[in-house]
Amino acid sequence: MGISHRKAWARFIEDNGTARYYRVDVVIMPDTPKLYGLPSLLGQDILSRWRTTHSPAEGQLHAAVLPADLTRP
């Protein structure tokens, strides 16, 4: 089985319960043992729609949503 491409929804839920949805293209890699253990990556197609602040010294990453494809309270 080779690489396939699918449309999917990515959902993030805020502390207040608000859900933010993003329509994304997903690349599905073949089930190959040499790929086991590789990390998954959050794509720039989502990160480019957030404002982020990263403080490694404090162990914190904050993200503020700018636009989302769908928002539900």
C-alpha positions as CSV (number, residue, x, y, z in Angstrom):
1,M,0.0,0.0,0.0
2,G,1.4,3.4,-1.0
3,I,0.9,6.9,0.3
4,S,-2.7,8.2,0.2
5,H,-4.3,11.6,0.6
6,R,-7.5,12.3,2.5
7,K,-9.6,15.3,3.6
8,A,-10.1,15.4,7.4
9,W,-11.2,17.6,10.2
10,A,-8.8,18.5,13.0
11,R,-10.5,19.5,16.3
12,F,-9.0,21.4,19.2
13,I,-11.0,22.1,22.4
14,E,-10.3,25.1,24.5
15,D,-10.3,25.1,28.3
16,N,-13.8,26.8,28.2
17,G,-15.2,24.0,26.0
18,T,-15.1,25.9,22.7
19,A,-14.2,23.6,19.8
20,R,-12.2,24.9,16.8
21,Y,-12.3,22.8,13.7
22,Y,-9.9,22.9,10.7
23,R,-10.4,21.2,7.3
24,V,-7.0,19.7,6.4
25,D,-5.4,17.5,3.8
26,V,-3.9,14.4,5.5
27,V,-1.2,12.3,4.0
28,I,-1.4,8.7,5.1
29,M,1.9,6.8,5.0
30,P,2.1,3.1,4.4
31,D,2.1,0.7,7.3
32,T,5.9,0.1,7.2
33,P,7.9,-1.0,10.3
34,K,10.7,1.4,9.5
35,L,8.3,4.3,10.0
36,Y,7.2,3.1,13.5
37,G,8.1,5.5,16.3
38,L,8.4,8.6,14.0
39,P,6.6,11.6,15.5
40,S,3.5,13.1,13.9
41,L,3.6,16.8,13.0
42,L,1.0,19.5,13.3
43,G,1.0,21.1,9.9
44,Q,1.7,24.7,9.0
45,D,-1.8,24.8,7.5
46,I,-3.1,25.0,11.1
47,L,-0.2,26.7,12.8
48,S,-0.3,29.6,10.4
49,R,-3.8,30.4,11.6
50,W,-2.7,30.7,15.3
51,R,-0.7,33.2,17.2
52,T,1.7,31.3,19.4
53,T,4.1,32.1,22.2
54,H,6.6,29.5,23.3
55,S,8.5,29.7,26.6
56,P,10.7,26.6,27.0
57,A,12.1,28.0,30.3
58,E,8.6,28.0,31.7
59,G,7.5,24.8,29.9
60,Q,4.7,26.6,28.2
61,L,3.2,27.0,24.8
62,H,0.2,29.3,24.3
63,A,-1.9,29.5,21.2
64,A,-4.6,32.0,20.3
65,V,-6.8,31.1,17.4
66,L,-7.0,33.7,14.6
67,P,-9.4,32.0,12.1
68,A,-10.9,28.5,12.2
69,D,-13.0,26.8,9.5
70,L,-15.7,26.2,12.2
71,T,-16.2,27.2,15.8
72,R,-18.7,25.7,18.2
73,P,-19.3,26.7,21.8
